[in-house]
Amino acid sequence: MESVASESSPAPENEHLQENPESNNGVYTSFMKSHCCYDLIPTSSKLVVFDTSLQVKKAFFALVTNGV
């Protein structure tokens, strides 16, 4: 059997992997601006938000108290 070597260009679907990540910033920016953080949270879930100045021990007890 003969094997023929041929030069092939990268597949079109893999072409975007070679681009600079900064070139896609507009896509990410428009996505983040058009979606709310609540779009990611299911309706039946709990959301707990803590202040960064809250002690870890108190945050842990708050999670336990809320069943998270």
N, CA, C and O atoms as a printed pandas DataFrame, in Angstrom:
     atom_number atom_name residue_name chain_id  residue_number  x_coord  y_coord  z_coord
0              1         N          MET        A               1    0.838   -1.182    0.000
1              2        CA          MET        A               1    0.000    0.000    0.000
2              3         C          MET        A               1    0.879    1.240    0.000
3              4         O          MET        A               1    1.900    1.305    0.684
4              5         N          GLU        A               2    0.465    2.190   -0.762
5              6        CA          GLU        A               2    1.186    3.452   -0.822
6              7         C          GLU        A               2    0.503    4.460    0.087
7              8         O          GLU        A               2   -0.723    4.504    0.184
8              9         N          SER        A               3    1.306    5.252    0.736
9             10        CA          SER        A               3    0.724    6.333    1.524
10            11         C          SER        A               3    1.099    7.645    0.866
11            12         O          SER        A               3    2.257    7.882    0.523
12            13         N          VAL        A               4    0.132    8.463    0.703
13            14        CA          VAL        A               4    0.337    9.746    0.051
14            15         C          VAL        A               4    0.276   10.829    1.114
15            16         O          VAL        A               4   -0.724   10.974    1.816
16            17         N          ALA        A               5    1.348   11.577    1.221
17            18        CA          ALA        A               5    1.375   12.681    2.183
18            19         C          ALA        A               5    0.872   13.936    1.498
19            20         O          ALA        A               5    1.334   14.298    0.416
20            21         N          SER        A               6   -0.046   14.570    2.117
21            22        CA          SER        A               6   -0.563   15.821    1.563
22            23         C          SER        A               6   -0.628   16.858    2.667
23            24         O          SER        A               6   -0.902   16.558    3.828
24            25         N          GLU        A               7   -0.371   18.071    2.265
25            26        CA          GLU        A               7   -0.476   19.158    3.233
26            27         C          GLU        A               7   -1.938   19.550    3.337
27            28         O          GLU        A               7   -2.604   19.807    2.334
28            29         N          SER        A               8   -2.413   19.590    4.543
29            30        CA          SER        A               8   -3.809   19.985    4.725
30            31         C          SER        A               8   -3.869   21.168    5.669
31            32         O          SER        A               8   -3.095   21.271    6.620
32            33         N          SER        A               9   -4.787   22.041    5.391
33            34        CA          SER        A               9   -4.979   23.193    6.265
34            35         C          SER        A               9   -5.852   22.764    7.434
35            36         O          SER        A               9   -6.584   21.779    7.329
36            37         N          PRO        A              10   -5.787   23.488    8.549
37            38        CA          PRO        A              10   -6.625   23.122    9.688
38            39         C          PRO        A              10   -8.100   23.193    9.321
39            40         O          PRO        A              10   -8.509   23.993    8.479
40            41         N          ALA        A              11   -8.876   22.355    9.959
41            42        CA          ALA        A              11  -10.311   22.325    9.696
42            43         C          ALA        A              11  -10.920   23.670   10.062
43            44         O          ALA        A              11  -10.476   24.300   11.022
44            45         N          PRO        A              12  -11.927   24.126    9.320
45            46        CA          PRO        A              12  -12.527   25.437    9.594
46            47         C          PRO        A              12  -13.057   25.562   11.021
47            48         O          PRO        A              12  -12.988   26.640   11.611
48            49         N          GLU        A              13  -13.588   24.470   11.582
49            50        CA          GLU        A              13  -14.127   24.565   12.931
50            51         C          GLU        A              13  -13.031   24.703   13.982
51            52         O          GLU        A              13  -13.306   25.147   15.097
52            53         N          ASN        A              14  -11.801   24.335   13.651
53            54        CA          ASN        A              14  -10.690   24.474   14.589
54            55         C          ASN        A              14   -9.920   25.770   14.378
55            56         O          ASN        A              14   -8.990   26.071   15.127
56            57         N          GLU        A              15  -10.296   26.520   13.382
57            58        CA          GLU        A              15   -9.587   27.749   13.058
58            59         C          GLU        A              15   -9.683   28.775   14.176
59            60         O          GLU        A              15   -8.728   29.511   14.423
60            61         N          HIS        A              16  -10.828   28.833   14.859
61            62        CA          HIS        A              16  -11.012   29.823   15.914
62            63         C          HIS        A              16  -10.126   29.559   17.115
63            64         O          HIS        A              16   -9.913   30.467   17.918
64            65         N          LEU        A              17   -9.600   28.353   17.270
65            66        CA          LEU        A              17   -8.732   28.037   18.396
66            67         C          LEU        A              17   -7.384   28.732   18.282
67            68         O          LEU        A              17   -6.699   28.940   19.284
68            69         N          GLN        A              18   -7.003   29.091   17.058
69            70        CA          GLN        A              18   -5.712   29.707   16.845
70            71         C          GLN        A              18   -5.774   31.225   16.939
71            72         O          GLN        A              18   -4.739   31.888   16.888
72            73         N          GLU        A              19   -6.960   31.778   17.076
73            74        CA          GLU        A              19   -7.106   33.221   17.157
74            75         C          GLU        A              19   -6.678   33.714   18.532
75            76         O          GLU        A              19   -6.633   32.956   19.501
76            77         N          ASN        A              20   -6.371   34.977   18.588
77            78        CA          ASN        A              20   -6.004   35.615   19.834
78            79         C          ASN        A              20   -7.248   35.740   20.716
79            80         O          ASN        A              20   -8.288   36.182   20.227
80            81         N          PRO        A              21   -7.180   35.365   22.005
81            82        CA          PRO        A              21   -8.373   35.461   22.867
82            83         C          PRO        A              21   -8.927   36.875   22.974
83            84         O          PRO        A              21  -10.129   37.050   23.173
84            85         N          GLU        A              22   -8.075   37.884   22.848
85            86        CA          GLU        A              22   -8.553   39.257   22.944
86            87         C          GLU        A              22   -9.464   39.629   21.779
87            88         O          GLU        A              22  -10.250   40.570   21.885
88            89         N          SER        A              23   -9.363   38.899   20.670
89            90        CA          SER        A              23  -10.192   39.223   19.516
90            91         C          SER        A              23  -11.656   38.867   19.751
91            92         O          SER        A              23  -12.531   39.352   19.032
92            93         N          ASN        A              24  -11.932   38.031   20.742
93            94        CA          ASN        A              24  -13.307   37.627   21.040
94            95         C          ASN        A              24  -13.904   38.391   22.211
95            96         O          ASN        A              24  -14.990   38.042   22.674
96            97         N          ASN        A              25  -13.234   39.410   22.698
97            98        CA          ASN        A              25  -13.734   40.148   23.857
98            99         C          ASN        A              25  -15.112   40.745   23.612
99           100         O          ASN        A              25  -15.930   40.800   24.530
100          101         N          GLY        A              26  -15.379   41.184   22.410
101          102        CA          GLY        A              26  -16.679   41.763   22.102
102          103         C          GLY        A              26  -17.805   40.764   22.252
103          104         O          GLY        A              26  -18.901   41.122   22.684
104          105         N          VAL        A              27  -17.551   39.524   21.903
105          106        CA          VAL        A              27  -18.564   38.473   22.029
106          107         C          VAL        A              27  -18.893   38.247   23.497
107          108         O          VAL        A              27  -20.062   38.167   23.873
108          109         N          TYR        A              28  -17.860   38.144   24.323
109          110        CA          TYR        A              28  -18.079   37.922   25.749
110          111         C          TYR        A              28  -18.739   39.126   26.407
111          112         O          TYR        A              28  -19.604   38.975   27.270
112          113         N          THR        A              29  -18.332   40.306   25.999
113          114        CA          THR        A              29  -18.906   41.517   26.572
114          115         C          THR        A              29  -20.388   41.619   26.258
115          116         O          THR        A              29  -21.187   41.920   27.145
116          117         N          SER        A              30  -20.764   41.375   25.020
117          118        CA          SER        A              30  -22.184   41.467   24.661
118          119         C          SER        A              30  -22.996   40.372   25.336
119          120         O          SER        A              30  -24.150   40.597   25.702
120          121         N          PHE        A              31  -22.407   39.181   25.506
121          122        CA          PHE        A              31  -23.115   38.100   26.201
122          123         C          PHE        A              31  -23.365   38.476   27.656
123          124         O          PHE        A              31  -24.473   38.306   28.164
124          125         N          MET        A              32  -22.334   38.987   28.324
125          126        CA          MET        A              32  -22.473   39.330   29.736
126          127         C          MET        A              32  -23.430   40.502   29.944
127          128         O          MET        A              32  -24.125   40.558   30.958
128          129         N          LYS        A              33  -23.473   41.433   28.998
129          130        CA          LYS        A              33  -24.373   42.575   29.123
130          131         C          LYS        A              33  -25.824   42.191   28.858
131          132         O          LYS        A              33  -26.737   42.846   29.360
132          133         N          SER        A              34  -26.044   41.143   28.081
133          134        CA          SER        A              34  -27.409   40.780   27.719
134          135         C          SER        A              34  -28.022   39.735   28.644
135          136         O          SER        A              34  -29.190   39.383   28.479
136          137         N          HIS        A              35  -27.264   39.233   29.609
137          138        CA          HIS        A              35  -27.785   38.230   30.539
138          139         C          HIS        A              35  -27.663   38.723   31.977
139          140         O          HIS        A              35  -26.700   39.392   32.351
140          141         N          CYS        A              36  -28.652   38.375   32.754
141          142        CA          CYS        A              36  -28.658   38.720   34.171
142          143         C          CYS        A              36  -28.101   37.537   34.963
143          144         O          CYS        A              36  -28.206   36.393   34.521
144          145         N          CYS        A              37  -27.518   37.801   36.114
145          146        CA          CYS        A              37  -26.969   36.698   36.912
146          147         C          CYS        A              37  -28.068   35.737   37.345
147          148         O          CYS        A              37  -27.798   34.561   37.587
148          149         N          TYR        A              38  -29.293   36.216   37.445
149          150        CA          TYR        A              38  -30.397   35.355   37.849
150          151         C          TYR        A              38  -30.784   34.361   36.755
151          152         O          TYR        A              38  -31.500   33.398   37.027
152          153         N          ASP        A              39  -30.322   34.578   35.521
153          154        CA          ASP        A              39  -30.590   33.632   34.445
154          155         C          ASP        A              39  -29.891   32.302   34.692
155          156         O          ASP        A              39  -30.317   31.271   34.171
156          157         N          LEU        A              40  -28.829   32.317   35.477
157          158        CA          LEU        A              40  -28.062   31.105   35.745
158          159         C          LEU        A              40  -28.609   30.295   36.907
159          160         O          LEU        A              40  -28.265   29.123   37.060
160          161         N          ILE        A              41  -29.455   30.904   37.726
161          162        CA          ILE        A              41  -29.938   30.257   38.941
162          163         C          ILE        A              41  -31.304   29.629   38.674
163          164         O          ILE        A              41  -32.224   30.318   38.234
164          165         N          PRO        A              42  -31.444   28.326   38.937
165          166        CA          PRO        A              42  -32.757   27.694   38.769
166          167         C          PRO        A              42  -33.783   28.309   39.732
167          168         O          PRO        A              42  -33.416   28.841   40.779
168          169         N          THR        A              43  -35.037   28.232   39.376
169          170        CA          THR        A              43  -36.102   28.814   40.180
170          171         C          THR        A              43  -36.187   28.174   41.558
171          172         O          THR        A              43  -36.533   28.846   42.530
172          173         N          SER        A              44  -35.879   26.892   41.653
173          174        CA          SER        A              44  -36.045   26.168   42.911
174          175         C          SER        A              44  -34.785   26.140   43.770
175          176         O          SER        A              44  -34.683   25.307   44.671
176          177         N          SER        A              45  -33.844   27.005   43.523
177          178        CA          SER        A              45  -32.594   26.961   44.286
178          179         C          SER        A              45  -32.527   28.103   45.295
179          180         O          SER        A              45  -33.343   29.024   45.279
180          181         N          LYS        A              46  -31.533   28.015   46.168
181          182        CA          LYS        A              46  -31.302   29.071   47.149
182          183         C          LYS        A              46  -30.074   29.867   46.744
183          184         O          LYS        A              46  -29.106   29.318   46.218
184          185         N          LEU        A              47  -30.127   31.137   46.989
185          186        CA          LEU        A              47  -28.989   32.014   46.728
186          187         C          LEU        A              47  -28.632   32.704   48.031
187          188         O          LEU        A              47  -29.456   33.405   48.619
188          189         N          VAL        A              48  -27.408   32.505   48.477
189          190        CA          VAL        A              48  -26.936   33.125   49.708
190          191         C          VAL        A              48  -25.789   34.051   49.344
191          192         O          VAL        A              48  -24.824   33.637   48.701
192          193         N          VAL        A              49  -25.900   35.304   49.757
193          194        CA          VAL        A              49  -24.871   36.293   49.462
194          195         C          VAL        A              49  -24.292   36.779   50.784
195          196         O          VAL        A              49  -25.023   37.188   51.685
196          197         N          PHE        A              50  -22.966   36.728   50.883
197          198        CA          PHE        A              50  -22.286   37.184   52.090
198          199         C          PHE        A              50  -21.424   38.394   51.776
199          200         O          PHE        A              50  -20.927   38.557   50.662
200          201         N          ASP        A              51  -21.260   39.232   52.777
201          202        CA          ASP        A              51  -20.341   40.359   52.681
202          203         C          ASP        A              51  -18.926   39.839   52.888
203          204         O          ASP        A              51  -18.715   38.900   53.655
204          205         N          THR        A              52  -17.969   40.436   52.217
205          206        CA          THR        A              52  -16.584   39.966   52.331
206          207         C          THR        A              52  -16.003   40.207   53.713
207          208         O          THR        A              52  -15.007   39.582   54.078
208          209         N          SER        A              53  -16.601   41.095   54.485
209          210        CA          SER        A              53  -16.089   41.359   55.830
210          211         C          SER        A              53  -16.649   40.390   56.871
211          212         O          SER        A              53  -16.232   40.428   58.028
212          213         N          LEU        A              54  -17.586   39.524   56.481
213          214        CA          LEU        A              54  -18.165   38.549   57.398
214          215         C          LEU        A              54  -17.142   37.473   57.735
215          216         O          LEU        A              54  -16.442   36.971   56.855
216          217         N          GLN        A              55  -17.063   37.128   59.004
217          218        CA          GLN        A              55  -16.126   36.088   59.430
218          219         C          GLN        A              55  -16.548   34.745   58.850
219          220         O          GLN        A              55  -17.738   34.476   58.685
220          221         N          VAL        A              56  -15.567   33.908   58.544
221          222        CA          VAL        A              56  -15.825   32.606   57.930
222          223         C          VAL        A              56  -16.688   31.741   58.839
223          224         O          VAL        A              56  -17.578   31.037   58.363
224          225         N          LYS        A              57  -16.435   31.790   60.129
225          226        CA          LYS        A              57  -17.199   30.982   61.086
226          227         C          LYS        A              57  -18.680   31.356   61.040
227          228         O          LYS        A              57  -19.544   30.479   61.032
228          229         N          LYS        A              58  -18.973   32.661   61.010
229          230        CA          LYS        A              58  -20.365   33.110   60.952
230          231         C          LYS        A              58  -21.003   32.746   59.615
231          232         O          LYS        A              58  -22.180   32.389   59.564
232          233         N          ALA        A              59  -20.241   32.834   58.545
233          234        CA          ALA        A              59  -20.763   32.452   57.234
234          235         C          ALA        A              59  -21.084   30.966   57.199
235          236         O          ALA        A              59  -22.104   30.560   56.641
236          237         N          PHE        A              60  -20.217   30.155   57.794
237          238        CA          PHE        A              60  -20.458   28.710   57.842
238          239         C          PHE        A              60  -21.743   28.405   58.605
239          240         O          PHE        A              60  -22.564   27.613   58.142
240          241         N          PHE        A              61  -21.924   29.027   59.768
241          242        CA          PHE        A              61  -23.135   28.783   60.549
242          243         C          PHE        A              61  -24.381   29.277   59.815
243          244         O          PHE        A              61  -25.448   28.677   59.942
244          245         N          ALA        A              62  -24.260   30.346   59.060
245          246        CA          ALA        A              62  -25.396   30.827   58.271
246          247         C          ALA        A              62  -25.772   29.813   57.197
247          248         O          ALA        A              62  -26.954   29.599   56.929
248          249         N          LEU        A              63  -24.765   29.188   56.581
249          250        CA          LEU        A              63  -25.042   28.156   55.574
250          251         C          LEU        A              63  -25.719   26.947   56.204
251          252         O          LEU        A              63  -26.670   26.402   55.644
252          253         N          VAL        A              64  -25.232   26.529   57.364
253          254        CA          VAL        A              64  -25.819   25.380   58.057
254          255         C          VAL        A              64  -27.255   25.690   58.462
255          256         O          VAL        A              64  -28.142   24.851   58.307
256          257         N          THR        A              65  -27.481   26.888   58.977
257          258        CA          THR        A              65  -28.822   27.286   59.404
258          259         C          THR        A              65  -29.801   27.290   58.240
259          260         O          THR        A              65  -30.965   26.928   58.412
260          261         N          ASN        A              66  -29.347   27.692   57.063
261          262        CA          ASN        A              66  -30.215   27.749   55.884
262          263         C          ASN        A              66  -30.272   26.436   55.118
263          264         O          ASN        A              66  -30.946   26.347   54.092
264          265         N          GLY        A              67  -29.579   25.424   55.602
265          266        CA          GLY        A              67  -29.631   24.112   54.958
266          267         C          GLY        A              67  -28.916   24.050   53.629
267          268         O          GLY        A              67  -29.291   23.279   52.746
268          269         N          VAL        A              68  -27.897   24.853   53.489
269          270        CA          VAL        A              68  -27.147   24.849   52.228
270          271         C          VAL        A              68  -25.946   23.948   52.347
271          272         O          VAL        A              68  -25.183   23.807   51.391
